Amino acid sequence: MIGAFFGWWLEQLTDLLPVWLHGAALTNPDALVIAPTGSLDHVDSVSVELRRNGKDAPLGQFTLGAAELKELPLSPSRPIVLRLTTDDVLEKTLVLPLAAQGELDQVLAFEMDRETPFTAEELYWNHRVETIDRQHGRLVVRLLLLQKVKLAPLLSVLAQVGIVPRGLEIANGPGEGAYLPLDGDGRRSQHRSQRLLWPAAACCAALALGAIATPFARQAVELAALDHDLAVGRATAAQAEDLRREIGRLSGSAGLVKSELSNAGRPLEILAMVTRVIPDDTYLTEINLRQRKLTLSGRSGGAARLIGALAADGSFRNPAFAAPVTRLEALRAEIFTITAEVGPSP
């Protein structure tokens, strides 16, 4: 437990170092470095260097597929890396919550298809933490991407002569020195950050007594911020629950209105049905609808025909005259009042 505490404490002190000092602690391990001489779309040859103790010794330039590639000094203890330029890779800067720092690889892999046009499985990728803003709870990360399909032809040709690179490094530009794993070990940038521990401890030894309280105060501030975020989240959740209840209440009211309309009948639909049934020589002067009981008043050239027409339609039941039919000889028309029941809507 004590060892874990001091490991955590040294990691906190490491975060206090400036970014340029972090970079100074990184050293490139011994490796066989292979760099394509042209664009990845048309690679005809590669240049090879042997790195020992941080110094690169050129071994020459070789055409892809040449027999000389099989004679390169390969060793199980010396990894093979590809060296690419900034033009060969894509870069994107992301701003993430500080809480993502502990599981940054998993967060980036999960968000990859949202932040880029590709999925994590389609890419060789890595990240570099540019800024840790604990005051505002933000993490600025530079994301380096390379499509697997662009590198596949070169890797296939090298594999034919027994050359299997473990990763690739960026030779220039803002991403200089960045490392992208090719062997799927999943460690990504952590393997470099682990080497910061002891150099950071050596640089911060003189400040240890004065800075020992700083991590604890910082943790207290972060815990207070988390408590505030939780309180805000609870208030938001309570508002959402109130809205859900209100929506449920309004939905019930809408259902009640719809049910009552169905029971009472829809006037416009019934008017359309009546208009469809009555003949052209019939004129309505009054229509009354009450609890699906329909009363029609008007004049017609033949009122008796209306009873049969309403009964035959199927939308009306029990049509009958509600009053005696009156004949108007001057108009050659009959005054009528008919009642009928309207069937339920389909």
URFEN-V59997 format. One record per pair of residues at least 24 apart in sequence whose C-alpha atoms are under 6 Angstrom apart, sorted by sequence separation. I is the first residue (numbers start at 0). J is the second residue. D is the distance in Angstrom with one decimal. If there is no record, write none. Layout:
# URFEN-V59997
[[I	J	D] [I	J	D]]
This chain:
# URFEN-V59997
[[122	146	4.6] [316	340	5.0] [122	147	5.2] [315	340	5.5] [121	147	5.9] [315	341	4.8] [263	290	4.7] [264	291	5.6] [315	342	5.9] [263	291	5.5] [314	342	5.4] [300	332	4.7] [299	332	5.4] [299	333	5.3] [298	333	5.3] [298	334	4.4] [297	334	5.9] [297	335	5.7] [97	136	4.9] [296	335	5.7] [96	136	6.0] [97	137	4.8] [296	336	4.4] [96	137	4.8] [97	138	5.2] [295	336	5.6] [95	137	5.8] [96	138	5.9] [295	337	5.1] [95	138	5.1] [294	337	5.7] [94	138	5.6] [294	338	4.5] [94	139	4.6] [293	338	5.6] [93	139	5.8] [293	339	5.2] [30	77	5.1] [34	81	5.6] [93	140	5.2] [293	340	5.9] [30	78	5.0] [31	79	4.8] [32	80	5.1] [33	81	4.8] [34	82	4.7] [92	140	5.7] [292	340	4.7] [30	79	5.6] [32	81	5.8] [33	82	5.9] [92	141	4.5] [291	340	5.9] [91	141	5.8] [92	142	6.0] [291	341	5.2] [91	142	5.1] [90	142	5.5] [90	143	4.7] [89	143	5.8] [125	179	5.4] [89	144	5.0] [124	179	5.7] [88	144	5.6] [88	145	5.1] [125	187	5.8] [80	164	5.0] [79	164	4.5] [80	165	5.8] [82	167	5.6] [84	169	5.5] [79	165	5.7] [80	166	5.0] [81	167	4.3] [82	168	5.0] [83	169	5.2] [84	170	5.3] [80	167	5.1] [82	169	5.9] [83	170	6.0] [84	171	5.8] [85	172	5.7] [69	160	5.6] [13	199	5.3]]
